[in-house]
């Protein structure tokens, strides 16, 4: 794994999104490289934070197995939200006559999801700090800059695309969270409680 790429990507995406998107465009890394060297490590850290937060602070009366299920839930939830959002974004860009490119859509979603995942590090580890998730809205700005650089849409198509992908990602995350929580609770209480 390329740790330098991971750290530089996070730093540039958060501190200087325009520079980050120009670098992303110039490097033209494959989906596999972005997934393995950037997305998976960040998602794994958020998953570990969910596990630790559940086992240390939230889960006093349930067995540690439940905390493992919580970590698994968040791992599946993040991956489901990112991949499905990228698939839907590629369809949105096709509908807006901006072309259909899943690799590009995946990069836009994965890098734009970074502030949310970083906020999740804190809010899942320390449940009382859930308010830090408001900072994840910075991801919309990152998406906006990325869409301008990567897709170069006309001005009248930028806002509909931003609103559409925000609604899609929010709905996917909420629906996925509710569904996975229900399934995991049923499995845990049926087998381990």
MODAKA-V440898 format. One record per helix or strand of 2 or more residues. SS is the DSSP state (helix for helix, strand for strand). FROM is the first residue (numbers start at 0). LEN is the number of residues. If there is no record, write none. Layout:
# MODAKA-V440898
ss=SS from=FROM len=LEN
ss=SS from=FROM len=LEN
This chain:
# MODAKA-V440898
ss=helix from=2 len=13
ss=helix from=16 len=11
ss=helix from=30 len=28
ss=helix from=63 len=32
ss=helix from=101 len=11
ss=helix from=113 len=12
ss=helix from=126 len=24
ss=helix from=154 len=37
